[in-house]
Amino acid sequence: MDKWLLSIGRLAGIVGVLMATLAVISRVRGHYDLGGFGVGMMLLAGVAAMVFGCLCFLAVLTNSAPSNR
């Protein structure tokens, strides 16, 4: 399960960084729409993907941490 979460987290993080970077670059160049989607929505989706990747990594970290009960 941890291997799946790590893979999903890495993929989501990479996709998020690429989407956010593409949105920022296209907005700096003066484009408000990209591929029929608003650039602001693409930036928000990129940030959401990065947060999802962070949550996957957090789940792996908390599953592998020794419990002190």
MINU-448306 format. One line per field, with one value per residue: chain; residue number from 1; x, y, z of N, C-alpha, C, O in turn. Coordinates in Angstrom, 1 decimal, decimal comma, padded with zeros to 4 digits. Layout:
BEGIN
unit <- (A_...)
pos <- (NUM_...)
n.c1 <- (X_...)
n.c2 <- (Y_...)
n.c3 <- (Z_...)
ca.c1 <- (X_...)
ca.c2 <- (Y_...)
ca.c3 <- (Z_...)
c.c1 <- (X_...)
c.c2 <- (Y_...)
c.c3 <- (Z_...)
o.c1 <- (X_...)
o.c2 <- (Y_...)
o.c3 <- (Z_...)
//
This chain:
BEGIN
unit <- (A_A_A_A_A_A_A_A_A_A_A_A_A_A_A_A_A_A_A_A_A_A_A_A_A_A_A_A_A_A_A_A_A_A_A_A_A_A_A_A_A_A_A_A_A_A_A_A_A_A_A_A_A_A_A_A_A_A_A_A_A_A_A_A_A_A_A_A_A)
pos <- (1_2_3_4_5_6_7_8_9_10_11_12_13_14_15_16_17_18_19_20_21_22_23_24_25_26_27_28_29_30_31_32_33_34_35_36_37_38_39_40_41_42_43_44_45_46_47_48_49_50_51_52_53_54_55_56_57_58_59_60_61_62_63_64_65_66_67_68_69)
n.c1 <- (000,8_002,0_003,8_002,2_001,0_003,2_004,0_001,7_001,7_004,1_003,6_001,3_002,4_004,4_002,7_001,2_003,1_004,0_001,6_001,0_003,3_003,1_000,7_001,5_003,6_002,1_000,4_002,1_002,9_000,7_-001,7_-005,0_-006,6_-006,1_-006,1_-008,8_-009,4_-009,4_-006,6_-006,2_-007,8_-006,3_-004,0_-005,0_-005,8_-003,3_-002,1_-003,8_-003,3_-000,6_-001,0_-002,5_-000,6_001,2_-000,4_-000,6_002,1_002,2_000,5_001,9_004,1_002,9_001,9_004,2_005,5_006,7_004,6_004,0_002,5)
n.c2 <- (-001,2_001,2_001,6_002,1_004,5_006,2_006,2_007,4_009,8_011,0_011,1_012,8_015,1_015,8_016,3_018,4_020,4_020,8_021,7_024,0_025,5_025,8_027,3_029,7_030,5_030,9_032,9_035,0_035,5_036,7_035,4_034,4_032,2_028,8_026,1_026,0_026,3_028,3_030,2_030,7_028,7_026,5_026,9_026,7_024,0_022,8_023,4_022,1_019,4_019,2_019,4_017,1_015,2_015,8_015,0_012,3_011,5_012,2_010,3_008,0_008,5_008,6_006,0_004,5_005,4_004,7_003,7_005,1_003,9)
n.c3 <- (000,0_000,8_-001,2_-003,4_-002,6_-002,5_-005,2_-006,4_-005,0_-005,9_-008,7_-008,7_-007,6_-009,5_-011,8_-010,8_-010,4_-013,0_-014,2_-012,7_-013,4_-016,1_-016,2_-015,0_-016,7_-019,1_-018,3_-017,8_-020,3_-021,3_-021,9_-021,2_-021,4_-021,9_-023,9_-023,8_-021,2_-018,3_-017,2_-014,5_-013,3_-014,1_-012,6_-010,0_-010,1_-010,4_-007,9_-006,3_-007,0_-006,2_-003,4_-003,0_-003,6_-001,5_000,7_000,2_000,6_003,4_004,4_004,0_005,6_008,2_008,4_008,5_010,8_014,0_016,6_019,8_022,0)
ca.c1 <- (000,0_002,8_004,5_001,2_000,8_004,4_003,9_000,6_002,1_005,1_002,9_000,5_003,3_004,9_001,7_000,9_004,2_003,9_000,4_001,2_004,4_002,5_-000,3_002,3_004,2_001,1_-000,2_003,1_003,0_-000,5_-002,8_-005,9_-007,1_-005,2_-006,8_-010,3_-009,5_-008,8_-005,3_-006,4_-008,2_-005,2_-003,1_-005,6_-005,7_-001,9_-001,9_-004,6_-002,6_000,5_-001,5_-002,9_000,7_001,7_-001,2_-000,2_003,3_001,9_-000,1_003,0_004,9_002,2_001,8_005,5_006,1_006,5_003,6_004,4_001,3)
ca.c2 <- (000,0_002,4_001,8_002,8_005,9_006,9_006,4_008,3_011,1_011,5_011,5_014,0_016,3_016,2_016,8_019,6_021,4_021,1_022,5_025,4_026,2_026,1_028,3_030,9_030,9_031,4_034,1_036,0_035,8_037,5_034,5_034,2_030,9_027,8_024,9_026,1_026,4_029,5_030,0_030,7_027,4_025,5_027,1_026,1_022,5_022,4_023,5_021,0_018,2_019,2_019,2_015,7_014,5_015,9_014,1_010,9_011,3_012,2_009,0_007,0_008,8_008,2_004,6_003,9_005,9_003,8_004,3_005,1_003,8)
ca.c3 <- (000,0_000,8_-002,5_-004,3_-002,2_-002,9_-006,6_-006,6_-004,5_-006,8_-009,9_-008,5_-007,4_-010,8_-012,6_-010,2_-010,7_-014,5_-014,5_-012,2_-014,2_-017,4_-016,0_-014,7_-017,9_-020,1_-017,8_-018,0_-021,7_-021,6_-022,2_-020,1_-021,7_-022,5_-024,2_-023,4_-019,7_-017,7_-016,6_-013,0_-012,9_-014,2_-011,5_-008,9_-010,2_-010,1_-006,5_-005,7_-007,3_-005,3_-002,1_-002,9_-003,5_-000,1_001,6_000,0_001,4_004,8_004,8_004,0_006,8_009,4_008,5_008,8_012,0_015,2_017,6_021,2_022,9)
c.c1 <- (000,9_003,5_003,5_001,0_002,0_004,4_002,8_001,0_003,1_004,5_002,1_001,3_003,9_003,9_001,3_001,9_004,2_002,7_000,5_002,3_003,8_001,5_000,5_002,9_003,3_000,5_000,8_003,2_001,7_-001,7_-003,7_-006,6_-006,1_-005,9_-008,2_-010,5_-008,9_-007,5_-005,3_-006,9_-007,1_-004,2_-003,7_-005,6_-004,3_-001,6_-002,6_-003,9_-001,3_000,1_-001,9_-001,6_001,3_000,9_-000,9_001,1_003,1_001,3_000,9_003,8_004,2_002,0_003,1_006,1_005,8_005,5_004,1_003,2_001,5)
c.c2 <- (001,3_002,7_002,5_004,2_006,7_007,2_007,4_009,7_011,7_012,0_012,7_015,2_016,8_016,8_018,2_020,7_021,7_022,0_023,9_026,2_026,6_027,3_029,7_031,4_031,5_032,7_035,3_036,4_036,5_036,7_034,3_032,8_030,0_026,5_024,9_026,3_027,7_029,2_029,9_029,3_026,3_025,7_026,5_024,6_022,0_022,4_022,4_019,6_018,1_018,9_017,7_014,9_014,6_015,1_012,7_010,6_011,3_010,9_008,0_007,2_008,4_006,7_003,9_004,4_004,9_004,5_004,1_005,0_002,9)
c.c3 <- (000,0_-000,5_-003,5_-003,9_-002,6_-004,4_-007,0_-006,2_-005,4_-008,1_-009,8_-008,3_-008,7_-011,7_-012,1_-010,5_-012,1_-014,8_-014,0_-013,0_-015,5_-017,3_-015,8_-016,0_-019,0_-019,6_-018,0_-019,4_-022,2_-022,1_-021,0_-020,2_-022,3_-022,7_-023,8_-021,9_-019,3_-017,1_-015,1_-012,5_-013,1_-013,1_-010,2_-008,9_-010,0_-008,6_-005,8_-005,9_-006,4_-003,8_-001,9_-002,8_-002,1_000,9_001,4_000,7_002,9_005,2_004,9_005,3_008,1_009,5_008,9_010,1_013,2_016,1_019,0_022,1_024,1)
o.c1 <- (000,6_003,7_003,9_001,0_001,9_004,7_003,1_000,8_003,1_004,8_002,1_001,0_004,0_004,2_001,1_001,5_004,3_002,8_000,2_002,1_004,1_001,4_000,1_002,9_003,5_000,2_000,4_003,5_001,6_-002,7_-003,2_-007,0_-005,2_-006,3_-008,8_-011,6_-007,9_-007,3_-004,6_-006,4_-007,1_-003,6_-003,0_-005,4_-004,1_-000,9_-002,1_-003,9_-001,0_000,8_-001,6_-001,6_001,8_001,5_-001,0_001,3_003,8_001,6_000,9_004,2_004,9_002,0_003,1_007,2_004,7_005,6_004,7_002,9_000,6)
o.c2 <- (002,2_003,8_003,4_005,1_007,9_008,3_008,3_010,7_012,9_013,0_013,6_016,3_018,0_017,9_019,1_021,8_022,9_022,9_024,9_027,4_027,7_028,2_030,7_032,6_032,5_033,5_036,4_037,6_036,9_037,2_034,0_032,3_030,5_025,8_023,8_026,4_028,2_028,2_029,2_028,8_025,4_024,7_025,8_023,9_020,9_021,5_021,8_018,8_017,0_018,2_017,1_013,9_013,6_014,5_011,9_009,5_010,6_010,4_007,1_006,3_007,8_006,2_002,9_003,8_004,4_005,6_003,0_006,0_002,7)
o.c3 <- (-000,7_-000,9_-004,3_-004,8_-003,0_-004,8_-007,8_-006,9_-005,7_-008,6_-010,6_-008,8_-008,9_-012,3_-012,9_-010,8_-012,5_-015,6_-014,6_-013,2_-016,0_-018,1_-016,3_-016,2_-019,6_-020,5_-018,3_-019,7_-023,4_-022,5_-019,9_-019,2_-023,1_-021,7_-023,5_-021,5_-019,9_-016,4_-014,4_-011,5_-012,3_-012,6_-009,4_-007,9_-009,4_-008,1_-004,9_-005,0_-005,9_-003,1_-000,9_-002,1_-001,6_001,8_002,4_001,4_003,6_006,3_005,8_006,0_009,0_010,6_009,5_010,6_013,2_016,4_019,4_022,8_024,9)
//
